[in-house]
Each structure stands twice: as structure tokens, then as C-alpha cells.
Amino acid sequence: MCGIIQGGISRHKRRQSTGIIDEVLRANETYAEDFTQGKLPVQPAKKLVVVASTDARLALSQILCMGDIHTIRNAGGIMTEVALRSFVISHYPRGTR
């Protein structure tokens, strides 16, 4: 056998993914310790919502030359029913458009 375990993932691949998870958890812990933005308002200052693809290569804050916006990301950046619901939740209480 090739080291297959329950779920069809080899032990080697499981160790690799665990290493990545540990790395992400450490990065999150560092971020949380240094986080100083907790008192900022929930409303984005630019009152803008952008629907975009989940493509990790898209750095929206750099593409749009702005931060402080709400982003809704999904496969294809398509306004689906779920994305629309997220937009409504952002729009009505926070005044985004």
C-alpha cells in the first residue's frame, strides 16, 4: 500500500497539510497579538462593496488602489443569490453601494 489513510490522503500529504495549517495558525496568532485596529468602525470609509473572484492572485486593494471597502468573493466573481445576500447585509446596515 502507498500509505493511504482514511479519506484517501497519504500520510506524507497529511503531514504537509498539517505543516501548512500550523504555519497559518502561527501567523494568525502573531497578527492577533499585533492587531490594533479593533476600534475602527465596521462601516468601510469608502462605502463600497466589490464582488470579485476568489482567485488568490487578485490583490483587490492594489488593483482598486484603495482599502477600507467590503469585498464579497466567490468563484468567478458572479453576483449569485448568496453574494446578493451578503451585499444586502453590507448595504442596508452599513450604507455601502
VMD Tcl script that draws the C-alpha trace (Angstrom):
set ca {
  {0.00 0.00 0.00}
  {1.08 3.60 -0.55}
  {0.44 4.84 2.96}
  {-3.23 5.54 2.23}
  {-5.23 6.51 5.28}
  {-8.92 7.16 5.82}
  {-10.21 9.71 3.35}
  {-7.72 8.68 0.67}
  {-4.90 11.05 1.70}
  {-1.38 9.69 2.06}
  {0.41 10.18 5.38}
  {3.01 12.34 3.62}
  {0.39 14.70 2.19}
  {-1.38 14.85 5.55}
  {1.89 15.89 7.24}
  {2.39 18.55 4.57}
  {-1.08 20.00 5.09}
  {-0.66 19.90 8.86}
  {2.56 21.88 8.45}
  {0.72 24.50 6.42}
  {-2.07 24.68 8.98}
  {0.48 25.12 11.78}
  {2.14 27.90 9.78}
  {-1.20 29.67 9.24}
  {-2.12 29.33 12.91}
  {1.23 30.83 13.97}
  {0.79 33.71 11.52}
  {-2.72 34.32 12.83}
  {-1.51 34.32 16.42}
  {1.15 36.91 15.55}
  {-1.41 39.01 13.68}
  {-3.85 38.86 16.61}
  {-1.15 39.88 19.10}
  {-0.18 42.91 16.99}
  {-3.71 43.88 15.93}
  {-4.52 47.50 16.84}
  {-7.45 48.23 14.51}
  {-10.22 46.86 16.74}
  {-11.73 50.27 17.45}
  {-12.21 51.19 13.79}
  {-15.85 51.40 12.67}
  {-17.37 48.37 10.96}
  {-18.57 50.53 8.09}
  {-16.00 50.86 5.31}
  {-15.00 54.52 4.90}
  {-15.42 54.41 1.12}
  {-18.91 52.85 1.43}
  {-18.13 50.49 -1.45}
  {-18.81 46.79 -1.95}
  {-16.91 44.87 -4.62}
  {-17.84 41.39 -5.86}
  {-14.71 39.61 -7.06}
  {-13.34 36.19 -7.84}
  {-11.74 34.06 -5.15}
  {-8.60 33.89 -7.31}
  {-5.78 34.31 -4.77}
  {-3.72 36.22 -7.33}
  {-6.14 39.15 -7.17}
  {-4.99 41.69 -4.61}
  {-8.08 43.89 -4.66}
  {-6.66 46.65 -2.51}
  {-3.82 47.04 -5.02}
  {-5.97 46.62 -8.14}
  {-8.51 49.19 -6.97}
  {-5.91 51.44 -5.32}
  {-7.96 51.57 -2.15}
  {-8.53 49.78 1.08}
  {-11.38 50.09 3.53}
  {-14.02 48.51 1.27}
  {-16.21 45.46 1.73}
  {-15.35 42.59 -0.58}
  {-17.55 39.65 -1.47}
  {-15.52 36.90 -3.09}
  {-16.82 33.81 -4.81}
  {-15.89 31.53 -7.68}
  {-15.99 33.63 -10.81}
  {-16.90 36.89 -9.07}
  {-20.52 36.35 -10.07}
  {-23.45 38.00 -8.30}
  {-25.15 34.83 -7.08}
  {-28.02 34.62 -4.62}
  {-25.52 34.10 -1.79}
  {-23.40 37.07 -2.94}
  {-26.55 39.19 -3.21}
  {-27.49 38.28 0.36}
  {-24.01 39.35 1.51}
  {-24.39 42.60 -0.42}
  {-27.77 43.31 1.21}
  {-26.26 42.65 4.65}
  {-23.49 45.14 3.83}
  {-25.72 47.70 2.11}
  {-28.61 48.23 4.49}
  {-26.96 48.49 7.90}
  {-23.69 49.99 6.64}
  {-24.78 52.16 3.72}
  {-22.47 50.61 1.15}
  {-23.22 50.63 -2.56}
}
mol new
graphics top color blue
foreach p $ca { graphics top sphere $p radius 0.5 }
foreach p [lrange $ca 0 end-1] q [lrange $ca 1 end] { graphics top cylinder $p $q radius 0.2 }
display resetview
